[in-house]
Amino acid sequence: MNTAELKLDLINHITSITDKTKLKELLQQLKFQSDESIYITSEDEKQAIFKAKYQIENGEVLSNEIVREEIKEWLKK
């Protein structure tokens, strides 16, 4: 698939999205990839990062293997 075909495929997918939240998220991702924009971390994201760092420092983590097994179990439901 060449660049023009990829762009058309992307445009077709975007035009089929009706969820405003998903469109905002997609736009944010595209802007993040641009050299012209700066990603601003929201307060919720800052809190999530802080919590994750705390959990890592305190050994409150799961191995990748355990996480994969949990995902398999969730998908069975």
PQR file with spaces between the fields and no chain letter, atoms N, CA, C, O and H, PARSE charges and radii, in Angstrom:
ATOM       1  N    MET     1       0.858   -1.174    0.000 -0.4000 1.5000
ATOM       2  CA   MET     1       0.000    0.000    0.000 -0.0000 2.0000
ATOM       3  C    MET     1       0.903    1.236    0.000  0.5500 1.7000
ATOM       4  O    MET     1       1.792    1.362    0.842 -0.5500 1.4000
ATOM       5  N    ASN     2       0.671    2.139   -0.944 -0.4000 1.5000
ATOM       6  CA   ASN     2       1.494    3.345   -0.998 -0.0000 2.0000
ATOM       7  C    ASN     2       0.938    4.423   -0.070  0.5500 1.7000
ATOM       8  O    ASN     2      -0.099    4.232    0.565 -0.5500 1.4000
ATOM       9  H    ASN     2      -0.051    2.036   -1.629  0.4000 1.0000
ATOM      10  N    THR     3       1.625    5.538    0.002 -0.4000 1.5000
ATOM      11  CA   THR     3       1.247    6.607    0.935 -0.0000 2.0000
ATOM      12  C    THR     3      -0.151    7.143    0.650  0.5500 1.7000
ATOM      13  O    THR     3      -0.942    7.347    1.571 -0.5500 1.4000
ATOM      14  H    THR     3       2.468    5.693   -0.513  0.4000 1.0000
ATOM      15  N    ALA     4      -0.452    7.367   -0.614 -0.4000 1.5000
ATOM      16  CA   ALA     4      -1.780    7.895   -0.967 -0.0000 2.0000
ATOM      17  C    ALA     4      -2.885    6.933   -0.544  0.5500 1.7000
ATOM      18  O    ALA     4      -3.922    7.357   -0.034 -0.5500 1.4000
ATOM      19  H    ALA     4       0.190    7.200   -1.362  0.4000 1.0000
ATOM      20  N    GLU     5      -2.664    5.649   -0.755 -0.4000 1.5000
ATOM      21  CA   GLU     5      -3.659    4.648   -0.361 -0.0000 2.0000
ATOM      22  C    GLU     5      -3.817    4.596    1.157  0.5500 1.7000
ATOM      23  O    GLU     5      -4.928    4.452    1.667 -0.5500 1.4000
ATOM      24  H    GLU     5      -1.822    5.305   -1.169  0.4000 1.0000
ATOM      25  N    LEU     6      -2.711    4.712    1.866 -0.4000 1.5000
ATOM      26  CA   LEU     6      -2.780    4.732    3.325 -0.0000 2.0000
ATOM      27  C    LEU     6      -3.569    5.934    3.820  0.5500 1.7000
ATOM      28  O    LEU     6      -4.383    5.810    4.735 -0.5500 1.4000
ATOM      29  H    LEU     6      -1.809    4.828    1.451  0.4000 1.0000
ATOM      30  N    LYS     7      -3.335    7.090    3.223 -0.4000 1.5000
ATOM      31  CA   LYS     7      -4.072    8.299    3.620 -0.0000 2.0000
ATOM      32  C    LYS     7      -5.564    8.129    3.373  0.5500 1.7000
ATOM      33  O    LYS     7      -6.378    8.482    4.227 -0.5500 1.4000
ATOM      34  H    LYS     7      -2.674    7.191    2.480  0.4000 1.0000
ATOM      35  N    LEU     8      -5.927    7.592    2.219 -0.4000 1.5000
ATOM      36  CA   LEU     8      -7.348    7.380    1.913 -0.0000 2.0000
ATOM      37  C    LEU     8      -7.982    6.388    2.887  0.5500 1.7000
ATOM      38  O    LEU     8      -9.115    6.581    3.330 -0.5500 1.4000
ATOM      39  H    LEU     8      -5.266    7.305    1.526  0.4000 1.0000
ATOM      40  N    ASP     9      -7.251    5.336    3.215 -0.4000 1.5000
ATOM      41  CA   ASP     9      -7.762    4.358    4.168 -0.0000 2.0000
ATOM      42  C    ASP     9      -7.974    5.008    5.531  0.5500 1.7000
ATOM      43  O    ASP     9      -8.990    4.775    6.186 -0.5500 1.4000
ATOM      44  H    ASP     9      -6.331    5.179    2.856  0.4000 1.0000
ATOM      45  N    LEU    10      -7.021    5.816    5.950 -0.4000 1.5000
ATOM      46  CA   LEU    10      -7.135    6.523    7.225 -0.0000 2.0000
ATOM      47  C    LEU    10      -8.336    7.475    7.216  0.5500 1.7000
ATOM      48  O    LEU    10      -9.108    7.520    8.173 -0.5500 1.4000
ATOM      49  H    LEU    10      -6.196    6.006    5.419  0.4000 1.0000
ATOM      50  N    ILE    11      -8.483    8.222    6.143 -0.4000 1.5000
ATOM      51  CA   ILE    11      -9.615    9.157    6.015 -0.0000 2.0000
ATOM      52  C    ILE    11     -10.938    8.398    6.090  0.5500 1.7000
ATOM      53  O    ILE    11     -11.870    8.836    6.765 -0.5500 1.4000
ATOM      54  H    ILE    11      -7.855    8.186    5.365  0.4000 1.0000
ATOM      55  N    ASN    12     -11.018    7.270    5.405 -0.4000 1.5000
ATOM      56  CA   ASN    12     -12.252    6.471    5.426 -0.0000 2.0000
ATOM      57  C    ASN    12     -12.574    5.985    6.836  0.5500 1.7000
ATOM      58  O    ASN    12     -13.731    6.000    7.258 -0.5500 1.4000
ATOM      59  H    ASN    12     -10.261    6.914    4.857  0.4000 1.0000
ATOM      60  N    HIS    13     -11.546    5.556    7.558 -0.4000 1.5000
ATOM      61  CA   HIS    13     -11.774    5.105    8.923 -0.0000 2.0000
ATOM      62  C    HIS    13     -12.221    6.264    9.818  0.5500 1.7000
ATOM      63  O    HIS    13     -13.124    6.110   10.641 -0.5500 1.4000
ATOM      64  H    HIS    13     -10.607    5.543    7.215  0.4000 1.0000
ATOM      65  N    ILE    14     -11.595    7.401    9.654 -0.4000 1.5000
ATOM      66  CA   ILE    14     -11.938    8.561   10.488 -0.0000 2.0000
ATOM      67  C    ILE    14     -13.371    9.008   10.221  0.5500 1.7000
ATOM      68  O    ILE    14     -14.107    9.317   11.158 -0.5500 1.4000
ATOM      69  H    ILE    14     -10.861    7.526    8.986  0.4000 1.0000
ATOM      70  N    THR    15     -13.770    9.044    8.963 -0.4000 1.5000
ATOM      71  CA   THR    15     -15.122    9.503    8.649 -0.0000 2.0000
ATOM      72  C    THR    15     -16.198    8.556    9.172  0.5500 1.7000
ATOM      73  O    THR    15     -17.354    8.950    9.323 -0.5500 1.4000
ATOM      74  H    THR    15     -13.172    8.792    8.202  0.4000 1.0000
ATOM      75  N    SER    16     -15.822    7.317    9.445 -0.4000 1.5000
ATOM      76  CA   SER    16     -16.819    6.372    9.963 -0.0000 2.0000
ATOM      77  C    SER    16     -16.971    6.464   11.480  0.5500 1.7000
ATOM      78  O    SER    16     -17.900    5.879   12.038 -0.5500 1.4000
ATOM      79  H    SER    16     -14.883    6.997    9.322  0.4000 1.0000
ATOM      80  N    ILE    17     -16.077    7.186   12.157 -0.4000 1.5000
ATOM      81  CA   ILE    17     -16.147    7.313   13.615 -0.0000 2.0000
ATOM      82  C    ILE    17     -17.221    8.332   13.980  0.5500 1.7000
ATOM      83  O    ILE    17     -17.215    9.458   13.482 -0.5500 1.4000
ATOM      84  H    ILE    17     -15.323    7.661   11.704  0.4000 1.0000
ATOM      85  N    THR    18     -18.142    7.930   14.853 -0.4000 1.5000
ATOM      86  CA   THR    18     -19.205    8.845   15.279 -0.0000 2.0000
ATOM      87  C    THR    18     -19.056    9.274   16.738  0.5500 1.7000
ATOM      88  O    THR    18     -19.730   10.200   17.189 -0.5500 1.4000
ATOM      89  H    THR    18     -18.147    7.015   15.258  0.4000 1.0000
ATOM      90  N    ASP    19     -18.186    8.610   17.462 -0.4000 1.5000
ATOM      91  CA   ASP    19     -17.973    8.911   18.880 -0.0000 2.0000
ATOM      92  C    ASP    19     -17.059   10.130   19.023  0.5500 1.7000
ATOM      93  O    ASP    19     -15.891   10.090   18.637 -0.5500 1.4000
ATOM      94  H    ASP    19     -17.638    7.858   17.096  0.4000 1.0000
ATOM      95  N    LYS    20     -17.601   11.207   19.578 -0.4000 1.5000
ATOM      96  CA   LYS    20     -16.860   12.457   19.719 -0.0000 2.0000
ATOM      97  C    LYS    20     -15.598   12.273   20.573  0.5500 1.7000
ATOM      98  O    LYS    20     -14.557   12.857   20.274 -0.5500 1.4000
ATOM      99  H    LYS    20     -18.550   11.241   19.892  0.4000 1.0000
ATOM     100  N    THR    21     -15.690   11.473   21.620 -0.4000 1.5000
ATOM     101  CA   THR    21     -14.538   11.228   22.498 -0.0000 2.0000
ATOM     102  C    THR    21     -13.411   10.546   21.730  0.5500 1.7000
ATOM     103  O    THR    21     -12.247   10.921   21.865 -0.5500 1.4000
ATOM     104  H    THR    21     -16.537   10.998   21.863  0.4000 1.0000
ATOM     105  N    LYS    22     -13.757    9.548   20.930 -0.4000 1.5000
ATOM     106  CA   LYS    22     -12.740    8.852   20.141 -0.0000 2.0000
ATOM     107  C    LYS    22     -12.086    9.805   19.145  0.5500 1.7000
ATOM     108  O    LYS    22     -10.874    9.754   18.936 -0.5500 1.4000
ATOM     109  H    LYS    22     -14.703    9.243   20.821  0.4000 1.0000
ATOM     110  N    LEU    23     -12.884   10.666   18.536 -0.4000 1.5000
ATOM     111  CA   LEU    23     -12.330   11.629   17.581 -0.0000 2.0000
ATOM     112  C    LEU    23     -11.374   12.603   18.266  0.5500 1.7000
ATOM     113  O    LEU    23     -10.324   12.942   17.720 -0.5500 1.4000
ATOM     114  H    LEU    23     -13.868   10.707   18.706  0.4000 1.0000
ATOM     115  N    LYS    24     -11.746   13.049   19.469 -0.4000 1.5000
ATOM     116  CA   LYS    24     -10.864   13.945   20.218 -0.0000 2.0000
ATOM     117  C    LYS    24      -9.549   13.250   20.571  0.5500 1.7000
ATOM     118  O    LYS    24      -8.475   13.844   20.469 -0.5500 1.4000
ATOM     119  H    LYS    24     -12.599   12.774   19.913  0.4000 1.0000
ATOM     120  N    GLU    25      -9.646   11.987   20.986 -0.4000 1.5000
ATOM     121  CA   GLU    25      -8.447   11.221   21.327 -0.0000 2.0000
ATOM     122  C    GLU    25      -7.547   11.034   20.107  0.5500 1.7000
ATOM     123  O    GLU    25      -6.325   11.153   20.203 -0.5500 1.4000
ATOM     124  H    GLU    25     -10.518   11.505   21.068  0.4000 1.0000
ATOM     125  N    LEU    26      -8.150   10.744   18.976 -0.4000 1.5000
ATOM     126  CA   LEU    26      -7.387   10.574   17.747 -0.0000 2.0000
ATOM     127  C    LEU    26      -6.690   11.879   17.361  0.5500 1.7000
ATOM     128  O    LEU    26      -5.515   11.879   16.995 -0.5500 1.4000
ATOM     129  H    LEU    26      -9.142   10.648   18.897  0.4000 1.0000
ATOM     130  N    LEU    27      -7.413   12.972   17.445 -0.4000 1.5000
ATOM     131  CA   LEU    27      -6.821   14.269   17.134 -0.0000 2.0000
ATOM     132  C    LEU    27      -5.661   14.575   18.075  0.5500 1.7000
ATOM     133  O    LEU    27      -4.624   15.083   17.650 -0.5500 1.4000
ATOM     134  H    LEU    27      -8.368   12.972   17.742  0.4000 1.0000
ATOM     135  N    GLN    28      -5.841   14.268   19.328 -0.4000 1.5000
ATOM     136  CA   GLN    28      -4.784   14.503   20.307 -0.0000 2.0000
ATOM     137  C    GLN    28      -3.543   13.668   19.957  0.5500 1.7000
ATOM     138  O    GLN    28      -2.419   14.161   20.056 -0.5500 1.4000
ATOM     139  H    GLN    28      -6.684   13.856   19.674  0.4000 1.0000
ATOM     140  N    GLN    29      -3.740   12.424   19.553 -0.4000 1.5000
ATOM     141  CA   GLN    29      -2.618   11.570   19.163 -0.0000 2.0000
ATOM     142  C    GLN    29      -1.908   12.121   17.931  0.5500 1.7000
ATOM     143  O    GLN    29      -0.679   12.122   17.866 -0.5500 1.4000
ATOM     144  H    GLN    29      -4.653   12.023   19.473  0.4000 1.0000
ATOM     145  N    LEU    30      -2.675   12.586   16.965 -0.4000 1.5000
ATOM     146  CA   LEU    30      -2.066   13.144   15.759 -0.0000 2.0000
ATOM     147  C    LEU    30      -1.289   14.412   16.071  0.5500 1.7000
ATOM     148  O    LEU    30      -0.206   14.627   15.528 -0.5500 1.4000
ATOM     149  H    LEU    30      -3.673   12.586   17.018  0.4000 1.0000
ATOM     150  N    LYS    31      -1.828   15.246   16.933 -0.4000 1.5000
ATOM     151  CA   LYS    31      -1.122   16.463   17.328 -0.0000 2.0000
ATOM     152  C    LYS    31       0.147   16.132   18.102  0.5500 1.7000
ATOM     153  O    LYS    31       1.161   16.817   17.972 -0.5500 1.4000
ATOM     154  H    LYS    31      -2.708   15.072   17.374  0.4000 1.0000
ATOM     155  N    PHE    32       0.083   15.075   18.910 -0.4000 1.5000
ATOM     156  CA   PHE    32       1.239   14.661   19.699 -0.0000 2.0000
ATOM     157  C    PHE    32       2.404   14.283   18.789  0.5500 1.7000
ATOM     158  O    PHE    32       3.563   14.515   19.131 -0.5500 1.4000
ATOM     159  H    PHE    32      -0.741   14.518   19.016  0.4000 1.0000
ATOM     160  N    GLN    33       2.098   13.708   17.643 -0.4000 1.5000
ATOM     161  CA   GLN    33       3.126   13.287   16.703 -0.0000 2.0000
ATOM     162  C    GLN    33       3.729   14.470   15.934  0.5500 1.7000
ATOM     163  O    GLN    33       4.796   14.348   15.334 -0.5500 1.4000
ATOM     164  H    GLN    33       1.156   13.519   17.365  0.4000 1.0000
ATOM     165  N    SER    34       3.048   15.590   15.959 -0.4000 1.5000
ATOM     166  CA   SER    34       3.497   16.774   15.228 -0.0000 2.0000
ATOM     167  C    SER    34       4.585   17.502   16.008  0.5500 1.7000
ATOM     168  O    SER    34       4.547   17.572   17.236 -0.5500 1.4000
ATOM     169  H    SER    34       2.181   15.688   16.447  0.4000 1.0000
ATOM     170  N    ASP    35       5.538   18.033   15.285 -0.4000 1.5000
ATOM     171  CA   ASP    35       6.606   18.811   15.923 -0.0000 2.0000
ATOM     172  C    ASP    35       6.086   20.139   16.469  0.5500 1.7000
ATOM     173  O    ASP    35       6.734   20.763   17.310 -0.5500 1.4000
ATOM     174  H    ASP    35       5.569   17.976   14.287  0.4000 1.0000
ATOM     175  N    GLU    36       4.925   20.567   15.996 -0.4000 1.5000
ATOM     176  CA   GLU    36       4.411   21.882   16.344 -0.0000 2.0000
ATOM     177  C    GLU    36       3.630   21.920   17.652  0.5500 1.7000
ATOM     178  O    GLU    36       3.419   22.999   18.206 -0.5500 1.4000
ATOM     179  H    GLU    36       4.398   20.060   15.313  0.4000 1.0000
ATOM     180  N    SER    37       3.207   20.793   18.147 -0.4000 1.5000
ATOM     181  CA   SER    37       2.365   20.836   19.338 -0.0000 2.0000
ATOM     182  C    SER    37       3.063   20.215   20.541  0.5500 1.7000
ATOM     183  O    SER    37       3.934   19.355   20.404 -0.5500 1.4000
ATOM     184  H    SER    37       3.378   19.917   17.697  0.4000 1.0000
ATOM     185  N    ILE    38       2.669   20.661   21.689 -0.4000 1.5000
ATOM     186  CA   ILE    38       3.206   20.161   22.946 -0.0000 2.0000
ATOM     187  C    ILE    38       2.071   19.467   23.685  0.5500 1.7000
ATOM     188  O    ILE    38       0.977   20.015   23.821 -0.5500 1.4000
ATOM     189  H    ILE    38       1.962   21.359   21.800  0.4000 1.0000
ATOM     190  N    TYR    39       2.341   18.259   24.160 -0.4000 1.5000
ATOM     191  CA   TYR    39       1.317   17.521   24.889 -0.0000 2.0000
ATOM     192  C    TYR    39       1.233   18.062   26.307  0.5500 1.7000
ATOM     193  O    TYR    39       2.241   18.152   27.007 -0.5500 1.4000
ATOM     194  H    TYR    39       3.229   17.813   24.050  0.4000 1.0000
ATOM     195  N    ILE    40       0.048   18.414   26.717 -0.4000 1.5000
ATOM     196  CA   ILE    40      -0.197   18.917   28.062 -0.0000 2.0000
ATOM     197  C    ILE    40      -0.826   17.791   28.882  0.5500 1.7000
ATOM     198  O    ILE    40      -1.890   17.281   28.532 -0.5500 1.4000
ATOM     199  H    ILE    40      -0.771   18.340   26.148  0.4000 1.0000
ATOM     200  N    THR    41      -0.175   17.416   29.949 -0.4000 1.5000
ATOM     201  CA   THR    41      -0.676   16.352   30.804 -0.0000 2.0000
ATOM     202  C    THR    41      -1.809   16.876   31.674  0.5500 1.7000
ATOM     203  O    THR    41      -1.673   17.899   32.345 -0.5500 1.4000
ATOM     204  H    THR    41       0.690   17.830   30.233  0.4000 1.0000
ATOM     205  N    SER    42      -2.929   16.159   31.652 -0.4000 1.5000
ATOM     206  CA   SER    42      -4.075   16.556   32.476 -0.0000 2.0000
ATOM     207  C    SER    42      -3.801   16.197   33.937  0.5500 1.7000
ATOM     208  O    SER    42      -2.867   15.453   34.236 -0.5500 1.4000
ATOM     209  H    SER    42      -3.040   15.328   31.107  0.4000 1.0000
ATOM     210  N    GLU    43      -4.612   16.723   34.830 -0.4000 1.5000
ATOM     211  CA   GLU    43      -4.464   16.417   36.256 -0.0000 2.0000
ATOM     212  C    GLU    43      -4.697   14.925   36.518  0.5500 1.7000
ATOM     213  O    GLU    43      -4.004   14.320   37.335 -0.5500 1.4000
ATOM     214  H    GLU    43      -5.371   17.327   34.587  0.4000 1.0000
ATOM     215  N    ASP    44      -5.677   14.335   35.821 -0.4000 1.5000
ATOM     216  CA   ASP    44      -5.937   12.901   35.979 -0.0000 2.0000
ATOM     217  C    ASP    44      -4.729   12.083   35.544  0.5500 1.7000
ATOM     218  O    ASP    44      -4.364   11.109   36.202 -0.5500 1.4000
ATOM     219  H    ASP    44      -6.241   14.826   35.157  0.4000 1.0000
ATOM     220  N    GLU    45      -4.112   12.476   34.439 -0.4000 1.5000
ATOM     221  CA   GLU    45      -2.931   11.756   33.962 -0.0000 2.0000
ATOM     222  C    GLU    45      -1.765   11.909   34.939  0.5500 1.7000
ATOM     223  O    GLU    45      -1.035   10.951   35.198 -0.5500 1.4000
ATOM     224  H    GLU    45      -4.409   13.268   33.905  0.4000 1.0000
ATOM     225  N    LYS    46      -1.596   13.111   35.477 -0.4000 1.5000
ATOM     226  CA   LYS    46      -0.526   13.344   36.454 -0.0000 2.0000
ATOM     227  C    LYS    46      -0.726   12.471   37.688  0.5500 1.7000
ATOM     228  O    LYS    46       0.231   11.901   38.211 -0.5500 1.4000
ATOM     229  H    LYS    46      -2.188   13.889   35.267  0.4000 1.0000
ATOM     230  N    GLN    47      -1.975   12.367   38.155 -0.4000 1.5000
ATOM     231  CA   GLN    47      -2.274   11.534   39.319 -0.0000 2.0000
ATOM     232  C    GLN    47      -2.018   10.059   39.018  0.5500 1.7000
ATOM     233  O    GLN    47      -1.495    9.332   39.863 -0.5500 1.4000
ATOM     234  H    GLN    47      -2.752   12.831   37.730  0.4000 1.0000
ATOM     235  N    ALA    48      -2.386    9.618   37.815 -0.4000 1.5000
ATOM     236  CA   ALA    48      -2.164    8.223   37.430 -0.0000 2.0000
ATOM     237  C    ALA    48      -0.668    7.910   37.369  0.5500 1.7000
ATOM     238  O    ALA    48      -0.237    6.834   37.786 -0.5500 1.4000
ATOM     239  H    ALA    48      -2.811   10.208   37.128  0.4000 1.0000
ATOM     240  N    ILE    49       0.111    8.840   36.854 -0.4000 1.5000
ATOM     241  CA   ILE    49       1.566    8.664   36.785 -0.0000 2.0000
ATOM     242  C    ILE    49       2.158    8.612   38.189  0.5500 1.7000
ATOM     243  O    ILE    49       2.995    7.759   38.483 -0.5500 1.4000
ATOM     244  H    ILE    49      -0.238    9.713   36.515  0.4000 1.0000
ATOM     245  N    PHE    50       1.726    9.516   39.046 -0.4000 1.5000
ATOM     246  CA   PHE    50       2.206    9.544   40.425 -0.0000 2.0000
ATOM     247  C    PHE    50       1.890    8.228   41.129  0.5500 1.7000
ATOM     248  O    PHE    50       2.741    7.658   41.812 -0.5500 1.4000
ATOM     249  H    PHE    50       1.045   10.209   38.807  0.4000 1.0000
ATOM     250  N    LYS    51       0.657    7.752   40.954 -0.4000 1.5000
ATOM     251  CA   LYS    51       0.238    6.504   41.585 -0.0000 2.0000
ATOM     252  C    LYS    51       1.053    5.330   41.049  0.5500 1.7000
ATOM     253  O    LYS    51       1.468    4.463   41.818 -0.5500 1.4000
ATOM     254  H    LYS    51      -0.034    8.215   40.399  0.4000 1.0000
ATOM     255  N    ALA    52       1.285    5.297   39.738 -0.4000 1.5000
ATOM     256  CA   ALA    52       2.061    4.209   39.135 -0.0000 2.0000
ATOM     257  C    ALA    52       3.499    4.204   39.654  0.5500 1.7000
ATOM     258  O    ALA    52       4.053    3.145   39.948 -0.5500 1.4000
ATOM     259  H    ALA    52       0.948    6.001   39.113  0.4000 1.0000
ATOM     260  N    LYS    53       4.098    5.385   39.764 -0.4000 1.5000
ATOM     261  CA   LYS    53       5.463    5.470   40.291 -0.0000 2.0000
ATOM     262  C    LYS    53       5.518    4.974   41.733  0.5500 1.7000
ATOM     263  O    LYS    53       6.448    4.263   42.117 -0.5500 1.4000
ATOM     264  H    LYS    53       3.649    6.246   39.526  0.4000 1.0000
ATOM     265  N    TYR    54       4.531    5.347   42.516 -0.4000 1.5000
ATOM     266  CA   TYR    54       4.456    4.905   43.908 -0.0000 2.0000
ATOM     267  C    TYR    54       4.357    3.385   43.977  0.5500 1.7000
ATOM     268  O    TYR    54       5.045    2.744   44.771 -0.5500 1.4000
ATOM     269  H    TYR    54       3.776    5.924   42.204  0.4000 1.0000
ATOM     270  N    GLN    55       3.492    2.811   43.133 -0.4000 1.5000
ATOM     271  CA   GLN    55       3.313    1.367   43.122 -0.0000 2.0000
ATOM     272  C    GLN    55       4.597    0.651   42.723  0.5500 1.7000
ATOM     273  O    GLN    55       4.944   -0.376   43.306 -0.5500 1.4000
ATOM     274  H    GLN    55       2.933    3.331   42.487  0.4000 1.0000
ATOM     275  N    ILE    56       5.298    1.182   41.741 -0.4000 1.5000
ATOM     276  CA   ILE    56       6.556    0.573   41.308 -0.0000 2.0000
ATOM     277  C    ILE    56       7.580    0.616   42.430  0.5500 1.7000
ATOM     278  O    ILE    56       8.241   -0.382   42.717 -0.5500 1.4000
ATOM     279  H    ILE    56       5.016    2.016   41.266  0.4000 1.0000
ATOM     280  N    GLU    57       7.708    1.771   43.061 -0.4000 1.5000
ATOM     281  CA   GLU    57       8.667    1.929   44.154 -0.0000 2.0000
ATOM     282  C    GLU    57       8.384    0.985   45.315  0.5500 1.7000
ATOM     283  O    GLU    57       9.303    0.585   46.031 -0.5500 1.4000
ATOM     284  H    GLU    57       7.171    2.582   42.828  0.4000 1.0000
ATOM     285  N    ASN    58       7.112    0.629   45.506 -0.4000 1.5000
ATOM     286  CA   ASN    58       6.720   -0.227   46.624 -0.0000 2.0000
ATOM     287  C    ASN    58       6.503   -1.685   46.205  0.5500 1.7000
ATOM     288  O    ASN    58       5.933   -2.477   46.956 -0.5500 1.4000
ATOM     289  H    ASN    58       6.366    0.954   44.925  0.4000 1.0000
ATOM     290  N    GLY    59       6.954   -2.020   45.026 -0.4000 1.5000
ATOM     291  CA   GLY    59       6.866   -3.406   44.566 -0.0000 2.0000
ATOM     292  C    GLY    59       5.470   -3.893   44.267  0.5500 1.7000
ATOM     293  O    GLY    59       5.228   -5.098   44.212 -0.5500 1.4000
ATOM     294  H    GLY    59       7.416   -1.376   44.417  0.4000 1.0000
ATOM     295  N    GLU    60       4.545   -2.967   44.073 -0.4000 1.5000
ATOM     296  CA   GLU    60       3.149   -3.331   43.788 -0.0000 2.0000
ATOM     297  C    GLU    60       2.965   -3.508   42.277  0.5500 1.7000
ATOM     298  O    GLU    60       2.189   -2.792   41.645 -0.5500 1.4000
ATOM     299  H    GLU    60       4.742   -1.988   44.118  0.4000 1.0000
ATOM     300  N    VAL    61       3.685   -4.463   41.722 -0.4000 1.5000
ATOM     301  CA   VAL    61       3.641   -4.686   40.276 -0.0000 2.0000
ATOM     302  C    VAL    61       3.388   -6.159   39.987  0.5500 1.7000
ATOM     303  O    VAL    61       3.602   -7.018   40.843 -0.5500 1.4000
ATOM     304  H    VAL    61       4.316   -5.044   42.236  0.4000 1.0000
ATOM     305  N    LEU    62       2.932   -6.438   38.775 -0.4000 1.5000
ATOM     306  CA   LEU    62       2.712   -7.801   38.323 -0.0000 2.0000
ATOM     307  C    LEU    62       3.635   -8.082   37.142  0.5500 1.7000
ATOM     308  O    LEU    62       3.955   -7.181   36.366 -0.5500 1.4000
ATOM     309  H    LEU    62       2.759   -5.740   38.080  0.4000 1.0000
ATOM     310  N    SER    63       4.048   -9.301   37.017 -0.4000 1.5000
ATOM     311  CA   SER    63       4.879   -9.661   35.872 -0.0000 2.0000
ATOM     312  C    SER    63       4.027   -9.665   34.604  0.5500 1.7000
ATOM     313  O    SER    63       2.802   -9.766   34.663 -0.5500 1.4000
ATOM     314  H    SER    63       3.789  -10.033   37.647  0.4000 1.0000
ATOM     315  N    ASN    64       4.691   -9.556   33.474 -0.4000 1.5000
ATOM     316  CA   ASN    64       3.990   -9.577   32.195 -0.0000 2.0000
ATOM     317  C    ASN    64       3.227  -10.889   32.023  0.5500 1.7000
ATOM     318  O    ASN    64       2.117  -10.901   31.491 -0.5500 1.4000
ATOM     319  H    ASN    64       5.686   -9.474   33.426  0.4000 1.0000
ATOM     320  N    GLU    65       3.822  -11.986   32.471 -0.4000 1.5000
ATOM     321  CA   GLU    65       3.179  -13.293   32.364 -0.0000 2.0000
ATOM     322  C    GLU    65       1.866  -13.341   33.146  0.5500 1.7000
ATOM     323  O    GLU    65       0.862  -13.849   32.648 -0.5500 1.4000
ATOM     324  H    GLU    65       4.724  -11.976   32.903  0.4000 1.0000
ATOM     325  N    ILE    66       1.877  -12.818   34.360 -0.4000 1.5000
ATOM     326  CA   ILE    66       0.660  -12.797   35.186 -0.0000 2.0000
ATOM     327  C    ILE    66      -0.413  -11.931   34.535  0.5500 1.7000
ATOM     328  O    ILE    66      -1.585  -12.307   34.511 -0.5500 1.4000
ATOM     329  H    ILE    66       2.693  -12.405   34.765  0.4000 1.0000
ATOM     330  N    VAL    67      -0.023  -10.787   34.015 -0.4000 1.5000
ATOM     331  CA   VAL    67      -0.978   -9.883   33.364 -0.0000 2.0000
ATOM     332  C    VAL    67      -1.603  -10.561   32.156  0.5500 1.7000
ATOM     333  O    VAL    67      -2.815  -10.477   31.959 -0.5500 1.4000
ATOM     334  H    VAL    67       0.929  -10.482   34.035  0.4000 1.0000
ATOM     335  N    ARG    68      -0.794  -11.228   31.347 -0.4000 1.5000
ATOM     336  CA   ARG    68      -1.322  -11.932   30.173 -0.0000 2.0000
ATOM     337  C    ARG    68      -2.329  -13.010   30.577  0.5500 1.7000
ATOM     338  O    ARG    68      -3.356  -13.181   29.919 -0.5500 1.4000
ATOM     339  H    ARG    68       0.190  -11.296   31.508  0.4000 1.0000
ATOM     340  N    GLU    69      -2.041  -13.726   31.644 -0.4000 1.5000
ATOM     341  CA   GLU    69      -2.961  -14.750   32.127 -0.0000 2.0000
ATOM     342  C    GLU    69      -4.273  -14.128   32.606  0.5500 1.7000
ATOM     343  O    GLU    69      -5.349  -14.662   32.341 -0.5500 1.4000
ATOM     344  H    GLU    69      -1.207  -13.587   32.178  0.4000 1.0000
ATOM     345  N    GLU    70      -4.182  -12.992   33.317 -0.4000 1.5000
ATOM     346  CA   GLU    70      -5.393  -12.315   33.780 -0.0000 2.0000
ATOM     347  C    GLU    70      -6.237  -11.834   32.601  0.5500 1.7000
ATOM     348  O    GLU    70      -7.464  -11.928   32.631 -0.5500 1.4000
ATOM     349  H    GLU    70      -3.307  -12.558   33.533  0.4000 1.0000
ATOM     350  N    ILE    71      -5.582  -11.325   31.575 -0.4000 1.5000
ATOM     351  CA   ILE    71      -6.309  -10.859   30.390 -0.0000 2.0000
ATOM     352  C    ILE    71      -7.036  -12.026   29.735  0.5500 1.7000
ATOM     353  O    ILE    71      -8.188  -11.891   29.322 -0.5500 1.4000
ATOM     354  H    ILE    71      -4.585  -11.249   31.551  0.4000 1.0000
ATOM     355  N    LYS    72      -6.370  -13.164   29.638 -0.4000 1.5000
ATOM     356  CA   LYS    72      -7.008  -14.350   29.047 -0.0000 2.0000
ATOM     357  C    LYS    72      -8.261  -14.720   29.824  0.5500 1.7000
ATOM     358  O    LYS    72      -9.291  -15.052   29.237 -0.5500 1.4000
ATOM     359  H    LYS    72      -5.434  -13.274   29.973  0.4000 1.0000
ATOM     360  N    GLU    73      -8.166  -14.661   31.167 -0.4000 1.5000
ATOM     361  CA   GLU    73      -9.320  -14.973   32.019 -0.0000 2.0000
ATOM     362  C    GLU    73     -10.454  -13.978   31.813  0.5500 1.7000
ATOM     363  O    GLU    73     -11.620  -14.366   31.739 -0.5500 1.4000
ATOM     364  H    GLU    73      -7.330  -14.392   31.644  0.4000 1.0000
ATOM     365  N    TRP    74     -10.112  -12.693   31.721 -0.4000 1.5000
ATOM     366  CA   TRP    74     -11.142  -11.670   31.524 -0.0000 2.0000
ATOM     367  C    TRP    74     -11.850  -11.873   30.184  0.5500 1.7000
ATOM     368  O    TRP    74     -13.066  -11.709   30.085 -0.5500 1.4000
ATOM     369  H    TRP    74      -9.165  -12.378   31.781  0.4000 1.0000
ATOM     370  N    LEU    75     -11.090  -12.226   29.171 -0.4000 1.5000
ATOM     371  CA   LEU    75     -11.671  -12.392   27.824 -0.0000 2.0000
ATOM     372  C    LEU    75     -12.583  -13.614   27.735  0.5500 1.7000
ATOM     373  O    LEU    75     -13.433  -13.689   26.847 -0.5500 1.4000
ATOM     374  H    LEU    75     -10.102  -12.359   29.251  0.4000 1.0000
ATOM     375  N    LYS    76     -12.414  -14.563   28.638 -0.4000 1.5000
ATOM     376  CA   LYS    76     -13.268  -15.749   28.661 -0.0000 2.0000
ATOM     377  C    LYS    76     -14.663  -15.440   29.159  0.5500 1.7000
ATOM     378  O    LYS    76     -15.604  -16.178   28.866 -0.5500 1.4000
ATOM     379  H    LYS    76     -11.724  -14.503   29.359  0.4000 1.0000
ATOM     380  N    LYS    77     -14.812  -14.349   29.914 -0.4000 1.5000
ATOM     381  CA   LYS    77     -16.104  -13.996   30.527 -0.0000 2.0000
ATOM     382  C    LYS    77     -17.078  -13.484   29.503  0.5500 1.7000
ATOM     383  O    LYS    77     -18.210  -13.142   29.845 -0.5500 1.4000
ATOM     384  H    LYS    77     -14.048  -13.749   30.152  0.4000 1.0000
